[in-house]
Amino acid sequence: MADRAKFQAIKGVRDILPPESALWNRVEQTGREVFGTFGFAEIRAPILEPTELFARSIGLDTDVVSKEMYTFVDRPDRLKEPKKLGEYGEFIEHVKKLFQNGEIPNTRYNEFAMASLEEAWEKYKQLRPRDKLTEKDWESLDLLILSKEAMKLGPDMSMRPEATASVCRAYIEHGMQVQPGNVKLYYMGPMFRRERPQKGRYRQFYQIGAEVLGTSDAPGIDAEVIEMLMTLFERLKLKGAILNINSIGDKNCRPAYVEKLRAELQKVREQLGPDSQRRIETNPLRVLDSKIESEQAIIAKLPRVAENLCDECRAHYAEVKRQMDLRGIQYQENWRLVRGLDYYMRTTFEITAPGLGSQNAVCGGGRYDGLVELLGGPAATKGIGFAIGTDRLILSLQEAGEGATQTGLDVYLAWFGAAAQTAAIGLARRLRGAGFVVELPAVEMKFGKSLGLADRLKARHAVIIGDDELTAGVVTVKRLADGTQQKLNKHQLFDYLRPRA
Ligand code: AMP
């Protein structure tokens, strides 16, 4: 029998429990309020998306896509699995039909697996009786089973590692480009990446993000998105947040810069670690991200993107900075800020916060003007957005002592006797209706036990209803902080409880 006590949350995921969950709610609620005042509305996108969506947008060379996604092949809605070898013939015919009507992806990979499955099936049909099977016969049986297992019988899907691609997919799918002005959306929810868990890094983590999609790439949009973000952090009293910004050019100037960088990196190849060496070929910009101590002096001497921007990108970046100044936003320029995902261009930014150790980036974002078009949407669609790591934001707030939320029990309603229970149920309903937090014992308890529980639950007040109170038309109210006690009628009770201290 399974040992029930053994179940634990799987590696890298966790429960968010009370009272911490109240802080999560406060953060999310503040996000909704602040984003709402900037004209953003919520999108709730699915967690599962076609793998191809992320492969194409985030990029195959990124860690996120190449090793961190939770990907699986789904099965078609109606496919009867063979239960014994003799049923494989029927299975093959069925799969062929599903190939034809497109329910099973008609990929080269599947064609190959299908061919080998059919070949193995033909061999199986000619096999001798079971007791006379040769080594070779067993091999063809293995092939039959393996080819079936190898087939990708359904759509390839992944749990989202981020949500920008999903927002762009939804923008295209619902033809949102016809809406007046820019489309301004925010989201909040879980993301999934198979990363090595540590403080501030989880496999299921949460993001609060926002995106602006439309035809304009005005630098004022970049600055306003950042202003919105900083307003949220300010409202949450996040202290010590530092905003880093950069411009990484566009398709006109970035390729030349990347080549220049690659050429310089080739010259110092031997002095770099294996990850950076690999990135010289796959994604030289990512070398700038390196935190490895021995690489820092080398990186400091590499050509800088700001000095290699084309005129348009240079002007855009200068105007972003001017627009930030107009809004009184403090920032640091950081030429090494390239961000991990492929789709970024021009403006990139990142915010670090204290109390997080090495995982100190609490938010990342940037402009991604070509992404919607890359995903099959209207050409010339522009986009910019950010994603806050909610787990890290919460951690930083807690470390700074801003994590407290006002929770707790206003009234513990102790009743004694059946008639008192009826009165207590009615009173609890009215108190809750007025917004008080009320605990009403479900069963009758002895006086001492009941008041003891009120203490342990840290109730502010115990309201007591027994026979005496019923007869007198009052309740006894005991303030648990100092034990003061008085008898009040219903009206007096509400007035007495009102100021929530
Ligand atoms: P990215 O989508 O990689 O630009 O990340 C945006 C933000 O999400 C980061 O700045 C982090 O705050 C947060 N984040 C990314 N990956 C993780 C993770 N594995 N665990 C917790 N937070 C994460």
Residues whose N, C-alpha, C, O or C-beta is under 5 A from the ligand:
A	BS01	AMP	E162 R193 E195 G200 R201 Y202 F205 A361 V362 C363 G364 A387 I388 G389 D391 R392
